Amino acid sequence: MEWLWVPLIGLLVGVVELVARYRDNPGRALWTAPAVFYMAINAIACLLCLTILVRVRPSWIFAGQDTGLQQLYLILAAGFGAVAIFRSSIFKLKSADGEIAVGPAIVLDTLLAASDRGVDRQVAAPRSAKVNELMKDVSFDRAKVALPTYCFALMQNVGASEQKAIADQANALSETPMADQLRTLNLGLALLNVVGEHVLSSAVKDLGTLIARDPPIEQRDVGKIADLMASVDFDRARLSLPIYCFSLAGTAAPDVQAAFAKQIESIGASPLPAAIRSLTLGLGLAQLVGLDVLKFAVEHLADAISLPPAAHPA
């Protein structure tokens, strides 16, 4: 029985170490070849310790004990003894990269570092694809406070030190001269390390438009209004188009209509280019009656408010 339980202890210790290092998706990390190799080394180390104990047969395990107790002592001594021995050090040396343990621990530390690199290389591509998928429509400026706060509220047990680390990273990204999308991706990766894929995905979905990036200009209402008003003559439309829009909508109060009329009169007296005046007219009406009403009105009044054929933009 000890030949089963002893390597299992080493295997579980290796699993715990790797899970602690890859909290965003430990299951994916554990099934990579470097991780499996590291867990196997831990199991082999425990088997090696068990083999030595069986050959040496120390009296505190084998002398005067019944078979059951011998197996229990052997399992505990070989399993946890190997874990302790291979993580111990005689002394530590300081280097540019930090402290280096000199002793049995250097073996597992080296293997763990190599395993980390191997696991990182294999999970980097899936992590990149996932964070790109989740954060592609997110605005960094809108999400840098709201998204971490909401993620931490969902998790409930994220420590203050981890929350502060994310906040410091978000502030550092705000001051770094890089594209907004790059800031967003880095924020997503930082949160992915703490809360995992499912929580981050739920948070982005729940916050929706509150943290969404503005769509391209051609997809916004202003782009649609610009296309709609491109063929409209301001002087021909300044009176008829507002009246028709207000009649269709039936929601603009008389004082609102009067204020809009004064605004249009001021625009008409300004030296702005004709295209700008038409666009301003369209933007003001869309804000008051909606884009659908404006579109319907422009289409129905097309003959009366369109630019003369010679004045149409190329």
HUQUI-V669793 format. One record per pair of residues at least 12 apart in sequence whose C-alpha atoms are under 8 Angstrom apart, sorted by the first residue. I is the first residue (numbers start at 1). GAP is how many residues later the second one is. If there is no record, write none. Layout:
BEGIN
[[I,GAP] [I,GAP]]
END
This chain:
BEGIN
[[1,70] [2,69] [2,70] [2,72] [2,73] [3,44] [3,47] [5,70] [5,74] [6,37] [6,40] [6,41] [6,44] [6,69] [6,70] [6,72] [6,73] [7,35] [7,36] [7,37] [7,38] [7,39] [7,40] [7,72] [8,35] [9,34] [9,37] [9,70] [9,71] [10,29] [10,32] [10,33] [10,34] [10,35] [10,36] [10,69] [10,70] [10,72] [10,73] [11,28] [11,29] [11,31] [11,32] [12,27] [13,26] [13,29] [13,70] [14,24] [14,25] [14,28] [15,15] [15,24] [18,12] [18,17] [22,171] [23,170] [23,171] [23,172] [23,173] [24,168] [24,169] [24,170] [24,171] [24,172] [24,173] [25,171] [25,172] [28,95] [29,90] [29,94] [32,87] [32,90] [33,85] [33,86] [34,80] [34,81] [34,82] [34,84] [34,85] [35,80] [35,81] [35,83] [35,84] [37,78] [38,73] [38,74] [38,77] [42,41] [45,37] [45,38] [45,41] [46,32] [46,33] [46,34] [46,35] [46,36] [46,37] [47,31] [47,32] [49,29] [49,30] [49,32] [49,33] [50,24] [50,25] [50,27] [50,28] [50,29] [53,21] [53,25] [61,12] [61,13] [85,19] [85,20] [86,18] [86,19] [86,21] [86,22] [87,17] [87,18] [87,19] [87,21] [88,15] [88,16] [88,17] [89,12] [89,13] [89,14] [89,15] [89,16] [89,17] [90,12] [90,13] [91,12] [127,62] [130,67] [131,54] [131,57] [131,58] [131,61] [132,53] [134,54] [134,66] [134,67] [134,70] [135,49] [135,50] [135,53] [135,69] [136,45] [136,49] [137,75] [137,76] [138,46] [138,66] [138,73] [138,74] [138,75] [139,41] [139,42] [139,45] [139,72] [139,73] [139,74] [139,75] [140,40] [140,41] [140,43] [140,44] [140,47] [140,71] [141,33] [142,68] [142,69] [142,70] [143,68] [144,26] [144,43] [145,22] [146,65] [147,56] [147,57] [147,60] [147,64] [148,15] [148,18] [148,19] [148,43] [150,53] [151,44] [151,48] [151,49] [151,52] [152,43] [154,45] [155,40] [155,44] [158,36] [162,32] [166,24] [166,25] [169,18] [170,17] [188,12] [221,70] [222,61] [225,54] [225,57] [225,58] [225,61] [225,66] [226,53] [226,56] [228,67] [228,70] [229,49] [229,50] [229,53] [230,45] [230,48] [230,49] [230,83] [231,75] [231,76] [231,81] [231,82] [232,46] [232,70] [232,73] [232,74] [232,75] [233,41] [233,45] [233,72] [233,73] [233,74] [233,75] [234,40] [234,41] [234,43] [234,44] [234,47] [234,71] [235,33] [236,68] [236,69] [236,70] [237,67] [237,68] [237,69] [238,26] [238,43] [241,56] [241,57] [241,60] [241,64] [242,43] [244,53] [245,40] [245,44] [245,48] [245,49] [245,52] [246,43] [248,45] [249,40] [249,44] [251,38] [252,36] [252,37] [260,24] [264,17] [282,12]]
END
